[in-house]
């Protein structure tokens, strides 16, 4: 076991960890030792090839197929320098006041979060794409919304020099997406923050992190770790856990913090989602251009959000319910496909939680509530109307039996698309907005941390990622994660001058 | 997972993706190698479970149809897998989901197949498709909320 000592150790380099790293760069410049541990590899620019399977393996935990405990949903989260900011589409929304207020966290205001979010939006070059940059997969969505009576809003996105590869979810091959891997982490490193890749925090003890550094696998992507492979004991004045809504609660649980924090791991939400495809009679621009330009927010009224999306052949194929010739015929129509993602705005529910197994590995328990299934069904019906409104000839809808609707059947949408057709383990559901598990609140009885991410009864330990959310955000979460992480960095800076 | 039940596996794969019937020996090898590679990092119990599922599906029609799955016609194979994916038993449903996912990964992971379905995504984006790409403002903030 090799011993090291730092003033601050940050575990994770995504939207949370990367933000804290830059926020603590002033301390590094003053000679304090700040370390970021990232479990995944650091890739060179030329290693982002856009190849579906190899990039999924290189960038995601379990290649993007991390399964919930009962095996009925896959969770996608990044495990790479930059965390999930390397693999998201860069959609950048500020949390709604109603959501932050409903959390009821003492000391946390929407005004403060929104101000910080705007600052990160500016830092990450968030803007609306020009109409000429928006592909037909997106313009058809907007047109279909108009026809079907839905209000489509445009996503601000954090790109700079986007060439329209459409490969955001496989890591931008043109370094255009402004995630922490492109903005905050390099800036922090230039100012003296140390980042070590392939470094897994296996356990946290009082002001100490046990770390396992792995060798680069033969033939795999990414450079070797900055440290020699082996086991390390890293002493730290402060520890910031930013391993995401699965990784952070799991690390704290296997380190024994659950004994004094009964809410640790509880309150997991994830916006369960599925992909719908509609086929047009002509080829459209879909796998070129930024994939995600518009959304429809029906969270308040019906509990769902619709987003444009574009996925790759394997992900598209596995997202269709069932098997056989009809599914294959949708895939063979790839250049004519329009895609919509339906996300349910799930709420923190007893039993939906992160736990650890006997080896300390994360296990996510998740049950689809009736509300979630109803929201998915309502979102599916809305999507079918939007597809047909845009002129699609047929649509694949997981909540109909059979799951194919043709344009002349558009009048049957309400009868055909029913929540009763939702069968867990048959309908392919996935989630990428993982939240909760270390929720903020006022005491250990109702939460894990305070509004500044400080873990109750452990003043040297903080959390800075989406696990802080006491309930789901109901929009894409990364700006809110950055805003919360910025508060954590501010609190540590203040601690340092005391 | 594949060697002891290759025939069974391939008949299941063709039922899940009928286009797989057109694969030559090299194509099958490629599909199976991708699946084996994907399974390499998964827990051994998962690999064992999938091998068992393939064999169970191969022998399951014997009583009713007096034939193994791989000897049935397409309609009967489809009928059987449809029953499995709708089974009230979650373990069976998720087992089939896993098998289906692996078959799709092996098949649609092939560059030949991606090309054949018309998938065009290219790191050069608009430039690769049209020889040019649209440009928008690259700095300044618009619509942050």
Interface residues (C-beta under 8 A of the other chain):
Chain A: X48 X49 X50 X52 X53 X62 X63 X65 X70 X71 X72 X92 X93 X94 X114 X117 X118 X121 X122 X125 X126 X127 X128 X129 X130 X132 X133 X154 X156 X160 X161 X162 X163 X164 X165 X166 X167 X173 X174 X283 X285 X287 X288 X289 X312 X313 X314 X316 X317 X318 X322 X323 X324 X325 X327 X328 X331 X332 X333 X334 X335 X423 X424 X425 X426 X428
Chain B: X15 X16 X17 X18 X19 X34 X38 X41 X78 X81 X82 X85 X86 X90 X93 X94 X97 X98 X100 X101 X104 X105 X107 X108 X109 X113 X114 X116 X117 X118 X119 X120 X121 X122 X123 X124 X125 X126 X127 X128 X129 X133 X134 X135 X136 X137 X138 X139 X140 X141 X142 X143 X144 X145
